Amino acid sequence: MQRSMANETQKVGTIHFPFPFTPYSIQEDFMAELYRVLEAGKIGIFESPTGTGKSLSLICGALSWLRDFEQKKREEEARLLETGTGPLHDEKDESLCLLSSCEGAAATPRPAGEPAWVTQFVQKKEERDLVDRLKAEQARRKQREERLQRLQHRAQFKYAAKRLRQEEEETEHLLRLSREMLETGLGAERPEQLESGEEELVLAEYESDEEKKAASGVDEDEDEDDLEEEHVTKIYYCSRTHSQLAQFVHEVKKSPFGRDVRLVSLGSRQNLCVNEDVKSLGSVQLINDRCVDMQRSRHEKKKGAEEEKPKRRRQEKQAACPFYNHEQMGLLRDEALAEVKDIEQLLALGKEARACPYYGSRLAIPAAQLVVLPYQMLLHAATRQAAGIRLQEQVVIIDEAHNLIDTITGMHSVEVSGSQLCQAHSQLLQYMERFGKRLKAKNLMYLKQILYLLEKFVAVLGGNIKQNPNTQSLSQTGTELKTINDFLFQSQIDNINLFKVQRYCEKSMISRKLFGFTERYGAVLSSREQPKLAGFQQFLQSLQPRTTEAPAAPAAPADESQAGAPRPASPLMHIEGFLAALTTANQDGRVILSRQGSLSQSTLKFLLLNPAVHFAQVVKECRAVVIAGGTMQPVSDFRQQLLACAGVEAERVVEFSCGHVIPPDNILPLVICSGISDQPLEFTFQKRELPQMMDEAGRILCNLCSVVPGGVVCFFSSYEYLHQVHAHWEKGGLLGHLAARKKIFQEPKSAHQVEQVLLAYSRCIQACGQERGGVTGALLLSVVGGKMSEGINFSDNLGRCVVMVGMPFPNIRSPELQEKMAYLDQTLPRAPGQAPPGKNLVENLCMKAVNQSIGRAIRHQKDFASIVLLDQRYARPPVLAKLPAWIRARVEVKATFGPAIAAVQKFHREKSASS
């Protein structure tokens, strides 16, 4: 079907959906259902296979709803302002519902039996207040629109940014001269107790929030109140990776809404920082901490401008970030809203204007209609709050949500090693030795509590905090699983208020102070401090020799992006996350004690069992939530583990699943139950390593490669099993038979080699298509859940056949999985005729992985492919029911191999002839 690229407006029912071309019928259905979900304030689970235009359907459906919502709101405001009074009594509920998302308007409940004149008086006052708020909002909106219209002329932004930059540089020059003059004249008065730069390592006097409120009742962020702006009704769109978000922004630009929508992209400091000194730190944790330190320095500078002169040196040492300038960031905010920009364009804009894109983009949130952000920023409450994201009465769309449960669980699960615990304890002891006499009593009290916690954590693993963890052998080894309360009792820390300790760590920034201390003394020791800290330095060297060799500006470890761990020099940063996790409700988490041969390798891991506790606030506050993906089956996990456990009523949940745009006969999904020698195919953990099972898989693959043109992608359950099968085929000669038909490639374990393998695989298939010879394409041996099973498109000749060897069940012996299964069995009701929730979880995890892998092949309307599932267990109805609907409807179960290979041969012969 030829589709025009001109913008068109499609009318579905009474709703008009602008679209860049004539949409597929399934796209019209998708947009109409999405509109209904947003209008009714529901929770929607939307499944639209890759290649069906899901992104455009989300954009045009959601923004069409927002367009109509804003229009109704403006009409209602105009009516109220025209009459000068509030809505009529019988219209009040509907009007307030329409206006409440931005106004905070709500009718005040009146006590029963109240005199009529009192009720009438209060209602009149509420109506007048509402009209006043509407007028104020209208004025603000007009001002914002005028400002953004002016910014359509790009020159204004550039000239304004340049002028501000020049003014800032001149002011900074004058301040520097003033500081030099002051230091020259007053240097003799400076106290000499601390060395240069040590002032910033000393903890400031600590007051808890309660003490601050009791003393003043003033909010510490009061100076930022002038930055507050009303939050318009908006759509928060989030996905897993920055590349997916950039692709979505590109789709928005192409859509009919691209010129008018106010969109802002949010990202991490690592992605948006333009301060090279900070960005060069490499580590995500260190970039975050240095940025926060610089903002804290700015606030202290503002508050302490008139304090005694000796403190001036401290302010100079930790300078405020030159890119954190509200006037310039305001210009960046307006420019970002004036025209749709992705992260890269926002970064370039920040460099040009010398304005911080990280904070500038956050300033744009209130006025934005569409906010594009990563999963973690929306799903993690503390990150959400820090970014200024308000979800009340807003719309949230979570795309690529097939692994949403695992993402939430992973974000809130923390593991610390014995090595980290001992290192943090040693660092903190040395810190107290150096600065103990300068610390106030409250600081000392909390530091001693942290030391006590670290000591008890090591003791519960069976170690001694006073000895080097690398040389400590543990008498007891193995894995032990505890409830949170049992762990606290066994560790003898149940008498410590972990909430207060966590708050102290957050407010005092002790881990950042400790990092500065270890960065200073872990490698470069002054002669005066050498004797006192010699033992400390030796201990650090035993744990991290590379840190002591390179004291200069630290770079990220080579594997840091994959492991996500903080640098070894500051283990307390990581341990703070473990302390925070221990404040979770007892029933919602577990602690796993893993005792290995040595203390340094032993770990304490917090496992989150109930991800719904962190998702509940999202669904509670939002007007509507949409969970979308190309493969969402089986959806029972979302319904039970996320939504039901979060308190969402079943009637509020709406499911939508559309078919594929390909003709039904462009796909051939087969379940093959037995092999060439009539050997039943059942690749269970007990049977899959049998020689006859590996031989059957190899012979079947040889036959498939003989009749399938182009590329064949074969998935195995793990890297270990793939390598075992490969070695067995090589030894028995099967690999040679395969290589005669297809050139063989293997998925690499290393992420940086994936692109290289894919390129070679693609070139081989392309070359074979142009030549007539024995080799007809390529075979790619891949792993379920690996680099090739998600996010990679094997369209057209790259994936004419996808083979799944066995069912990739997770490790049932894993303590984490066993505890999760037991938790679900205790928490969720067992549906009649269904397996227990725990067993259902295991099967669902398996089928989610299968669905992601087999969905790699069909990527557009004219594509075609066969899908071969090698295991008789796939033929069971409960398993078939968990396949995507568009595949399930076409599945053929073949009891023997003969009819199966004949069907594959016929399918590819006919499709190749017609293409």
Secondary structure, 3 states (H helix, E strand, C coil): CCCCCCCEEEEECCEEEEECCCCCHHHHHHHHHHHHHHHHCCEEEEECCCCCCHHHHHHHHHHHHHHHHHHHHHHHHHHHHHHCCCCCHHHHHHHHHHHHHHHCCCCCCCCCCCCHHHHHHHHHHHHHHHHHHHHHHHHHHHHHHHHHHHCCCHHHHHHHHHHHHHHHHHHHHHHHHHHHHHHHHHHHHCCCCCCCCCHHHCCCCCCCHHHHHHHCCCCCCHHHHHHCCCCCCCEEEEECCHHHHHHHHHHHHHCCCCCCCCEEECCCHHHHCCCHHHHCCCCHHHHHHHHHHHHHHHHHHHHCCCCCHHHHHHHHHCCCCCCCCHHHHHHHHHHHHHCCCCHHHHHHHHHHHCCCHHHHHHHCCCCCCEEEEEHHHHHCHHHHHHCCCCCCCCEEEECCHHHHHHHHHHHCCEEEEHHHHHHHHHHHHHHHHHHHHHCCHHHHHHHHHHHHHHHHHHHHCCCCCCCCHHHCECCCCEEEEEEHHHHHHHHCCCCCCHHHHHHHHHHHCHHHHHHHHHHHHCCCCCCCCHHHHHHHHHHHHHHCHHHHHCCCCCCCCCCHHHHCCCCCCCHHHHHHHHHHHCCCCHHHEEEEEEECCEHHHCEEEEEECCCHHHHHHHHHHCCEEEEEECCCCCCHHHHHHHHHCCCCCHHHEEEEECCCCCCHHHEEEEEECECCCCCECCCCCCCCCCHHHHHHHHHHHHHHHHHCCEEEEEEECCHHHHHHHHHHHHHHCHHHHHHHHEEEEECCCCHHHHHHHHHHHHHHHHHHHHCCCCCCEEEEEEECCCCCCCCCCCCHHHHCEEEEECCCCCCCCCHHHHHHHHHHHHHCCCCCCCCCHHHHHHHHHHHHHHHHHHCCCCCCCCCCEEEEEECHHHHCHHHHCCCCHHHHCCCEEECCHHHHHHHHHHHHHHHHHHC
